[in-house]
């Protein structure tokens, strides 16, 4: 049961990193589009 708990923590951490990365990437794309106008 302990390994399952740690695995869940790793997956949650990974999803959080992916979520933050996507937000950061979208902000960069929006900025570049605005700068190109």
Order of alpha helices (4+ residues) and beta strands (2+ residues): alpha
